[in-house]
Amino acid sequence: MAKSQSKTVKKTRTKSKIERAPVEPLVLQPLRGMKDILPTDQPYWDQARRVTERLARDYGFSRIDIPLVEYANLFERSIGEGTDIVEKEMYAFTTKGNDKVVLRPEFTAGICRSYIQHGMSVLAKPVKLFSFGPLYRYDRPQEGRQREFYQADFESFGEIDPILDAQMIQIASRIVQSLGIKSVQIQVNSIGCPVCRKDYRALLVSYLESKKNKLCQDCKRRMYVNPLRVLDCKEDKCAQVAAAAPQSVDHLCDDCRNHFKTLLEYLDELDLPYIINPRLVRGLDYYTKTVFEIWSGSEDGRKSSLGGGGRYDKLIKTMGGEDTPAIGFALGIERLILEMKRVQAKPYKAPKPKVFLAQLGALAKKKSLRLFSEMERNGILVAESFGRGSLKSQLKVANRLGVEITLILGQKETLDGTVIVKNMSTGVQETVSTDKMVDLIKKKLKADNVVVYHS
Ligand code: HAM
């Protein structure tokens, strides 16, 4: 009996040990390469959103939002197996349903998937789509390079004419300039179509083979998988090899050469200064013909690419859609904001309330909720401090906010259906009926402080 009792005790002890398994400590910070966007930084983000959305609208782009997670092979087949993004940087995982998925590393492939899936080829061409949101690349974080970052993305489907290439470059440049970043460099290149690139690629590989011992380890492997990528390797020794490499622009077929030549003429017509960078190849496999990037003109030498894009005339067909030429670009929002701060460009300045609503006593407090909402519905921005009881402390807040008018609602006013309107600079007070309050305030305020959201 005693033996069996001791066994029971032992069992219970083991159980309670399992229940008290150590709890992992909370890590009170985001994952490496990810950041909170705090309220203090939001005016820059507001400005970036407002400018990109306005230009998207002005140039006829419709907004599209696509899921954050897609099947992994969507990106493997479009961006390309041999690229850094697909080889090293995808946030990939298998779902409980055994689907191999990734957090989207870019917008283009997802938007193409949506274009095909929803039969957008029947729409009037070009079909212009715009998106804005977060993307994920498991890269080594540094300034301007994060694992979660945002892009404004523009895609245009169904037009082969290089006038569209010029217009896309113009939009990218307009956005950057409208954000107050005046000194940028536009780099353009043409990497040809699959026909002319085949011969160029063979030429490039044979050149690279002759310089093989001067290339970094990555490029020794890359030169067979993705030889064009050797041209934009950041290693000094590879850059030296790349400097003397055959250039794609010298090996374009007639069609690609004319296309590029016409694009440059359009850019001249737009007075958009550009440089032709023969080593600009971009890190994604789907590009054909035009590729371009926008670079910040930082004097301290720490230049970064604010955005980039190009044509991808074969991608929709490769993915199973109709043969559809296309072109697009994306701007990196964090990089734009870093550059805005560096050049001291102005962030968005939200309108501030010029009216404060103060209340005194339980009845007035109740009524003030209704008055606040009435003014909000009429587009009048109002500040309040409903949690405070004393008039003195509420007026202190009103003074700190620098409002023009304070409305004071006490017990007497509530019973009379009136409110005291106090001019904060002259101190003059008048009592008006609450029915007339909205009209009176609108008259007193300058029109720019009245924002009507509701009709
Ligand atoms: P991308 O060159 O990979 O192109 O990215 C465009 C921009 O996104 C870059 O120039 C940079 O400003 C920003 N960016 C990229 N990676 C990061 C990162 N890790 N951290 C912060 N910013 C980053 C594309 O994504 C193509 N889908 C563009 C495109 C659209 N091509 C045709 N249509």
Residues whose N, C-alpha, C, O or C-beta is under 5 A from the ligand:
A	BS01	HAM	E106 F107 T108 R137 D139 G144 R145 Q146 F149 F154 S305 L306 G307 G308 G309 G310 G328 F329 A330 L331 G332 R335
